[in-house]
Amino acid sequence: MILAFLLIVVAAYLLGSLPSGYLLVRLFRHQDIRQSGSGNIGATNVLRSGGKGLAAATFLLDMLKGSCAVWLGGLLGGLLAPGVAPANMEALAALVAVLGHIFPVWLGFKGGKGVATGFGVFLVAAPWAALAAISVFAVVLALSRYVSLASILGAASFPLFACFLGHGERPPFFIAVQVAVALILIVKHHQNIGRLLAGKESRLGAKKTA
């Protein structure tokens, strides 16, 4: 059982820590995305740096690495720790993958804010709640053009949707991770929250750095 936990933690962290945005911009534009805009490696900053296609690819890859981490966590748990609830193994992988994205060893533990990866992990672990939360994100973004606000409200709404739309086994640890990941994503936007309250946050499409 301990081996299963260790393998899941290592595998989920390594998957989550892959810096998709950094690698794509470095590969296709020969630039360091950390030197542009906000310095973040996520899809929003890639988009603001002028790379629409690279931004879409960044979001997709960040999402997929989270999904793959949770799928692998469930697989390893089933093979190596059949007595443990599969949802708990998926939750462990989900939490570690998001933390891997935020604190990647390859970039000095300075990564992204985890929104796309958070969506990816729960697209596997709690698909209906994840789809509902990303719908909130899309609506808020369309109405306000604030990516940060959309991300915050989307993350905040996820645990609520999970309560009503969740199905199957939902052990306490699984529920705790859902809340924890949502809180982590919100906390990672603390600077954006300050700018939103001060009326200084940049809208999507604006040239001002956010």
C-alpha positions in Angstrom: 0.0 0.0 0.0 2.8 2.4 0.8 4.4 1.6 -2.5 1.2 2.5 -4.2 1.0 5.8 -2.4 4.6 6.7 -3.3 4.3 5.7 -6.9 1.1 7.8 -7.3 2.7 10.8 -5.6 5.8 10.6 -7.8 4.0 10.0 -11.0 1.3 12.6 -10.4 3.9 15.2 -9.4 6.1 14.6 -12.5 3.1 14.8 -14.8 1.7 17.9 -13.1 5.1 19.6 -13.1 5.6 19.4 -16.9 5.7 23.2 -17.8 3.6 23.1 -21.0 3.5 26.8 -21.6 7.2 27.3 -21.0 8.2 24.4 -23.2 5.8 25.4 -26.1 6.9 29.1 -26.1 10.6 28.0 -25.9 10.2 25.5 -28.7 8.1 27.5 -31.2 9.1 31.1 -30.4 12.5 30.7 -28.8 11.4 32.9 -25.9 11.1 32.5 -22.1 7.4 33.1 -21.3 8.5 34.0 -17.8 10.0 37.2 -19.2 6.7 38.3 -20.8 3.6 39.8 -19.3 2.9 38.6 -15.9 5.7 36.1 -16.0 3.3 33.2 -15.5 3.7 30.0 -17.5 -0.1 29.4 -17.9 -2.3 29.7 -21.0 -3.5 33.3 -20.1 0.0 34.8 -20.2 0.9 32.8 -23.3 -2.2 34.3 -24.9 -1.3 37.8 -23.8 2.1 37.4 -25.2 0.5 37.0 -28.6 0.4 33.3 -29.1 -3.3 32.3 -29.5 -2.5 28.8 -30.9 0.2 28.3 -28.3 -2.2 29.4 -25.5 -4.8 26.9 -26.7 -2.2 24.2 -26.8 -1.0 25.2 -23.3 -4.4 24.9 -21.8 -5.1 21.6 -23.5 -1.8 20.1 -22.4 -2.1 21.4 -18.9 -5.6 19.9 -18.7 -4.5 16.6 -20.2 -1.6 16.1 -17.8 -4.0 16.5 -14.9 -6.4 14.0 -16.4 -3.6 11.6 -17.1 -2.3 11.9 -13.5 -5.7 11.0 -12.0 -6.3 8.2 -14.5 -2.9 6.8 -13.6 -3.5 7.2 -9.9 -6.7 5.2 -10.1 -5.0 2.5 -12.2 -2.0 2.2 -9.8 -4.3 2.2 -6.8 -6.4 -0.6 -8.3 -3.4 -2.7 -9.0 -1.3 -2.1 -5.9 -3.8 -1.2 -3.2 -7.1 -2.8 -4.1 -8.3 -2.4 -0.6 -8.2 1.4 -0.8 -11.2 3.3 -2.2 -10.3 4.2 -5.9 -11.7 7.7 -5.3 -9.1 8.3 -2.6 -6.3 7.3 -5.0 -7.6 9.5 -7.7 -8.0 12.4 -5.2 -4.3 11.9 -4.1 -3.2 12.1 -7.7 -5.4 15.1 -8.3 -4.0 17.1 -5.4 -0.3 16.2 -6.2 -0.7 17.0 -9.9 -2.1 20.5 -9.2 0.7 21.1 -6.7 3.2 19.8 -9.3 1.9 22.4 -11.8 2.1 25.2 -9.3 5.5 24.1 -7.9 7.5 22.5 -10.7 11.0 21.3 -9.8 12.1 22.1 -13.3 11.5 25.8 -13.0 12.7 26.4 -9.4 9.2 25.6 -8.0 7.7 28.6 -9.7 4.9 27.5 -12.0 1.3 28.4 -13.0 -1.9 29.0 -11.1 -3.3 25.5 -11.7 -6.6 26.3 -13.3 -6.3 24.2 -16.4 -4.7 21.3 -14.5 -7.3 21.6 -11.8 -10.0 21.3 -14.5 -8.2 18.3 -16.0 -7.9 16.4 -12.7 -11.6 16.7 -11.9 -12.7 16.1 -15.4 -11.7 12.5 -14.6 -12.5 12.4 -10.9 -15.7 14.4 -10.9 -16.7 15.1 -14.6 -20.1 16.6 -14.2 -19.0 19.0 -11.5 -15.9 19.9 -13.5 -18.0 20.6 -16.6 -20.4 22.7 -14.6 -17.5 24.7 -13.1 -15.9 25.3 -16.5 -19.3 26.6 -17.7 -19.3 29.1 -14.8 -15.8 30.1 -15.9 -16.9 30.6 -19.5 -20.0 32.6 -18.6 -18.1 34.9 -16.2 -15.3 35.4 -18.8 -17.7 36.2 -21.5 -19.5 38.8 -19.4 -16.6 40.4 -17.7 -13.5 39.5 -19.8 -11.6 39.0 -16.5 -9.8 35.7 -16.7 -8.9 35.9 -13.0 -12.5 36.5 -11.9 -13.7 33.7 -14.1 -11.1 31.4 -12.6 -11.9 32.3 -9.0 -15.6 31.9 -9.4 -15.2 28.7 -11.4 -13.0 27.2 -8.7 -15.3 28.4 -5.9 -18.3 26.8 -7.6 -16.7 23.4 -8.1 -17.1 22.0 -4.6 -20.8 23.1 -4.6 -21.4 21.4 -8.0 -19.6 18.3 -6.7 -22.0 18.1 -3.8 -25.0 18.0 -6.1 -23.7 16.4 -9.2 -21.3 13.9 -7.7 -22.1 10.2 -8.1 -20.6 7.0 -6.9 -18.3 6.6 -3.9 -17.3 9.9 -2.3 -15.1 9.2 0.8 -14.1 12.1 3.1 -10.6 12.4 1.7 -12.0 12.7 -1.8 -14.3 15.5 -0.7 -11.6 17.2 1.3 -9.3 17.3 -1.8 -12.0 18.8 -3.9 -12.3 21.7 -1.4 -8.5 21.9 -0.9 -7.8 22.2 -4.7 -10.5 24.9 -5.1 -9.0 26.9 -2.2 -5.5 26.5 -3.6 -6.6 27.9 -7.0 -8.3 30.8 -5.3 -5.3 31.6 -3.1 -3.0 31.5 -6.1 -5.1 34.4 -7.5 -4.6 36.6 -4.4 -2.7 39.3 -6.3 -5.5 39.3 -8.9 -8.1 39.6 -6.2 -6.3 42.7 -4.9 -6.2 44.2 -8.4 -9.9 43.4 -9.0 -10.8 45.1 -5.7 -8.7 48.1 -6.7 -10.1 48.2 -10.2 -6.7 47.7 -11.7 -7.1 44.2 -13.1 -6.6 43.9 -16.9 -9.4 42.4 -19.0 -8.8 39.8 -21.7 -7.7 41.5 -24.8 -6.2 44.5 -23.0 -2.5 45.2 -23.5 -1.9 46.0 -19.8 0.0 43.4 -17.9 -2.1 41.4 -15.4 
